[in-house]
Amino acid sequence: MNIWQKLVRWYRSILNYVGWRVESADHLIMYVEPSKLDDIVRILHEHGYFYNDFSFRYKGQIYTARKIVGDYQIHIRIYGSGQLTAHYELKTEHPSDHLAGVGHRLLTRNEKLAVMRMLRDVEVW
């Protein structure tokens, strides 16, 4: 593990303990069974998503993943409450623009449906 990964892990553990941010409700896509997290992660990986090393940690978040789409990414977060949220944004390889929110938007209806279809085999609340 390199120094950046250690710093990110340390940063996330502090934010998880403090739990200072809550993601906007309009990012909600669906509810999933948190006990099925291993299955959800496997399905995400099969569809080109991978663990998102550099992202904000929101209160109650248990997992984060992203799928690269050109210079952008679809970013998914899963919470202990079962909420699955997602948004579309400039990928983190463009750090200053990414942090400034350039290209950030909610998923389109079709993008939301694609996420729901992808996870259809996982128990949904």
DRENKOLZA-812176 format. One record per residue (C-alpha): residue number from 1; residue in three letters; x, y, z. Coordinates in nm, 2 decimals, padded with zeros to 4 digits, m for minus. Layout:
BEGIN
@i=NUM&aa=ala&c1=X&c2=Y&c3=Z;
...
END
This chain:
BEGIN
@i=1&aa=met&c1=00.00&c2=00.00&c3=00.00;
@i=2&aa=asn&c1=00.15&c2=00.33&c3=m00.10;
@i=3&aa=ile&c1=00.15&c2=00.65&c3=00.10;
@i=4&aa=trp&c1=m00.15&c2=00.80&c3=m00.09;
@i=5&aa=gln&c1=m00.36&c2=00.49&c3=m00.02;
@i=6&aa=lys&c1=m00.27&c2=00.51&c3=00.35;
@i=7&aa=leu&c1=m00.36&c2=00.88&c3=00.36;
@i=8&aa=val&c1=m00.70&c2=00.81&c3=00.19;
@i=9&aa=arg&c1=m00.77&c2=00.52&c3=00.43;
@i=10&aa=trp&c1=m00.68&c2=00.74&c3=00.73;
@i=11&aa=tyr&c1=m00.89&c2=01.03&c3=00.59;
@i=12&aa=arg&c1=m01.19&c2=00.81&c3=00.53;
@i=13&aa=ser&c1=m01.17&c2=00.65&c3=00.87;
@i=14&aa=ile&c1=m01.19&c2=01.00&c3=01.03;
@i=15&aa=leu&c1=m01.48&c2=01.11&c3=00.81;
@i=16&aa=asn&c1=m01.66&c2=00.78&c3=00.88;
@i=17&aa=tyr&c1=m01.62&c2=00.84&c3=01.25;
@i=18&aa=val&c1=m01.73&c2=01.20&c3=01.23;
@i=19&aa=gly&c1=m02.00&c2=01.14&c3=00.97;
@i=20&aa=trp&c1=m02.02&c2=01.50&c3=00.87;
@i=21&aa=arg&c1=m02.19&c2=01.49&c3=00.53;
@i=22&aa=val&c1=m02.51&c2=01.35&c3=00.39;
@i=23&aa=glu&c1=m02.57&c2=01.30&c3=00.02;
@i=24&aa=ser&c1=m02.86&c2=01.47&c3=m00.14;
@i=25&aa=ala&c1=m03.18&c2=01.27&c3=m00.16;
@i=26&aa=asp&c1=m03.22&c2=01.34&c3=m00.53;
@i=27&aa=his&c1=m02.92&c2=01.11&c3=m00.59;
@i=28&aa=leu&c1=m03.12&c2=00.81&c3=m00.46;
@i=29&aa=ile&c1=m03.16&c2=00.53&c3=m00.72;
@i=30&aa=met&c1=m03.28&c2=00.23&c3=m00.52;
@i=31&aa=tyr&c1=m03.26&c2=00.04&c3=m00.20;
@i=32&aa=val&c1=m03.05&c2=m00.28&c3=m00.17;
@i=33&aa=glu&c1=m03.00&c2=m00.53&c3=00.11;
@i=34&aa=pro&c1=m02.67&c2=m00.42&c3=00.28;
@i=35&aa=ser&c1=m02.60&c2=m00.78&c3=00.39;
@i=36&aa=lys&c1=m02.57&c2=m00.86&c3=00.01;
@i=37&aa=leu&c1=m02.28&c2=m00.62&c3=m00.03;
@i=38&aa=asp&c1=m02.04&c2=m00.89&c3=m00.15;
@i=39&aa=asp&c1=m02.29&c2=m00.99&c3=m00.43;
@i=40&aa=ile&c1=m02.34&c2=m00.62&c3=m00.52;
@i=41&aa=val&c1=m01.97&c2=m00.56&c3=m00.54;
@i=42&aa=arg&c1=m01.92&c2=m00.87&c3=m00.76;
@i=43&aa=ile&c1=m02.20&c2=m00.75&c3=m01.00;
@i=44&aa=leu&c1=m02.06&c2=m00.40&c3=m01.01;
@i=45&aa=his&c1=m01.71&c2=m00.54&c3=m01.10;
@i=46&aa=glu&c1=m01.87&c2=m00.76&c3=m01.37;
@i=47&aa=his&c1=m02.02&c2=m00.45&c3=m01.53;
@i=48&aa=gly&c1=m01.69&c2=m00.24&c3=m01.53;
@i=49&aa=tyr&c1=m01.73&c2=m00.06&c3=m01.19;
@i=50&aa=phe&c1=m01.44&c2=m00.07&c3=m00.95;
@i=51&aa=tyr&c1=m01.36&c2=00.07&c3=m00.60;
@i=52&aa=asn&c1=m01.34&c2=00.44&c3=m00.60;
@i=53&aa=asp&c1=m01.01&c2=00.53&c3=m00.42;
@i=54&aa=phe&c1=m01.06&c2=00.90&c3=m00.41;
@i=55&aa=ser&c1=m01.40&c2=01.01&c3=m00.31;
@i=56&aa=phe&c1=m01.57&c2=01.19&c3=m00.02;
@i=57&aa=arg&c1=m01.70&c2=00.96&c3=00.25;
@i=58&aa=tyr&c1=m02.06&c2=01.04&c3=00.34;
@i=59&aa=lys&c1=m02.23&c2=00.95&c3=00.67;
@i=60&aa=gly&c1=m02.33&c2=00.58&c3=00.68;
@i=61&aa=gln&c1=m02.15&c2=00.50&c3=00.35;
@i=62&aa=ile&c1=m02.02&c2=00.14&c3=00.34;
@i=63&aa=tyr&c1=m01.90&c2=00.12&c3=m00.02;
@i=64&aa=thr&c1=m01.81&c2=00.34&c3=m00.32;
@i=65&aa=ala&c1=m01.75&c2=00.24&c3=m00.69;
@i=66&aa=arg&c1=m01.71&c2=00.41&c3=m01.02;
@i=67&aa=lys&c1=m01.72&c2=00.33&c3=m01.39;
@i=68&aa=ile&c1=m01.52&c2=00.53&c3=m01.63;
@i=69&aa=val&c1=m01.71&c2=00.67&c3=m01.93;
@i=70&aa=gly&c1=m01.45&c2=00.87&c3=m02.14;
@i=71&aa=asp&c1=m01.34&c2=01.17&c3=m01.93;
@i=72&aa=tyr&c1=m01.64&c2=01.11&c3=m01.69;
@i=73&aa=gln&c1=m01.75&c2=00.86&c3=m01.44;
@i=74&aa=ile&c1=m02.07&c2=00.71&c3=m01.30;
@i=75&aa=his&c1=m02.01&c2=00.72&c3=m00.92;
@i=76&aa=ile&c1=m02.22&c2=00.48&c3=m00.70;
@i=77&aa=arg&c1=m02.23&c2=00.49&c3=m00.32;
@i=78&aa=ile&c1=m02.40&c2=00.23&c3=m00.10;
@i=79&aa=tyr&c1=m02.50&c2=00.30&c3=00.26;
@i=80&aa=gly&c1=m02.57&c2=00.09&c3=00.56;
@i=81&aa=ser&c1=m02.93&c2=00.19&c3=00.55;
@i=82&aa=gly&c1=m02.96&c2=00.02&c3=00.21;
@i=83&aa=gln&c1=m02.97&c2=00.33&c3=00.00;
@i=84&aa=leu&c1=m02.78&c2=00.32&c3=m00.33;
@i=85&aa=thr&c1=m02.71&c2=00.66&c3=m00.48;
@i=86&aa=ala&c1=m02.54&c2=00.76&c3=m00.80;
@i=87&aa=his&c1=m02.43&c2=01.06&c3=m01.01;
@i=88&aa=tyr&c1=m02.24&c2=01.14&c3=m01.32;
@i=89&aa=glu&c1=m01.93&c2=01.36&c3=m01.30;
@i=90&aa=leu&c1=m01.59&c2=01.44&c3=m01.44;
@i=91&aa=lys&c1=m01.35&c2=01.16&c3=m01.33;
@i=92&aa=thr&c1=m01.10&c2=01.22&c3=m01.05;
@i=93&aa=glu&c1=m00.80&c2=01.22&c3=m01.29;
@i=94&aa=his&c1=m00.90&c2=01.59&c3=m01.34;
@i=95&aa=pro&c1=m00.88&c2=01.68&c3=m00.97;
@i=96&aa=ser&c1=m00.94&c2=02.05&c3=m00.96;
@i=97&aa=asp&c1=m01.23&c2=02.04&c3=m01.21;
@i=98&aa=his&c1=m01.37&c2=01.73&c3=m01.03;
@i=99&aa=leu&c1=m01.37&c2=01.90&c3=m00.70;
@i=100&aa=ala&c1=m01.52&c2=02.22&c3=m00.85;
@i=101&aa=gly&c1=m01.82&c2=02.00&c3=m00.97;
@i=102&aa=val&c1=m01.75&c2=02.04&c3=m01.35;
@i=103&aa=gly&c1=m01.98&c2=01.81&c3=m01.54;
@i=104&aa=his&c1=m02.16&c2=01.69&c3=m01.22;
@i=105&aa=arg&c1=m02.53&c2=01.59&c3=m01.28;
@i=106&aa=leu&c1=m02.79&c2=01.34&c3=m01.18;
@i=107&aa=leu&c1=m02.82&c2=01.02&c3=m01.38;
@i=108&aa=thr&c1=m03.07&c2=01.03&c3=m01.66;
@i=109&aa=arg&c1=m03.38&c2=00.80&c3=m01.64;
@i=110&aa=asn&c1=m03.21&c2=00.55&c3=m01.88;
@i=111&aa=glu&c1=m02.89&c2=00.55&c3=m01.67;
@i=112&aa=lys&c1=m03.09&c2=00.49&c3=m01.35;
@i=113&aa=leu&c1=m03.28&c2=00.20&c3=m01.52;
@i=114&aa=ala&c1=m02.95&c2=00.05&c3=m01.63;
@i=115&aa=val&c1=m02.82&c2=00.05&c3=m01.27;
@i=116&aa=met&c1=m03.14&c2=m00.11&c3=m01.15;
@i=117&aa=arg&c1=m03.14&c2=m00.38&c3=m01.42;
@i=118&aa=met&c1=m02.77&c2=m00.45&c3=m01.34;
@i=119&aa=leu&c1=m02.86&c2=m00.52&c3=m00.97;
@i=120&aa=arg&c1=m03.20&c2=m00.69&c3=m01.03;
@i=121&aa=asp&c1=m03.07&c2=m01.02&c3=m00.90;
@i=122&aa=val&c1=m02.98&c2=m00.87&c3=m00.56;
@i=123&aa=glu&c1=m03.26&c2=m00.86&c3=m00.31;
@i=124&aa=val&c1=m03.41&c2=m00.51&c3=m00.30;
@i=125&aa=trp&c1=m03.60&c2=m00.37&c3=m00.01;
END
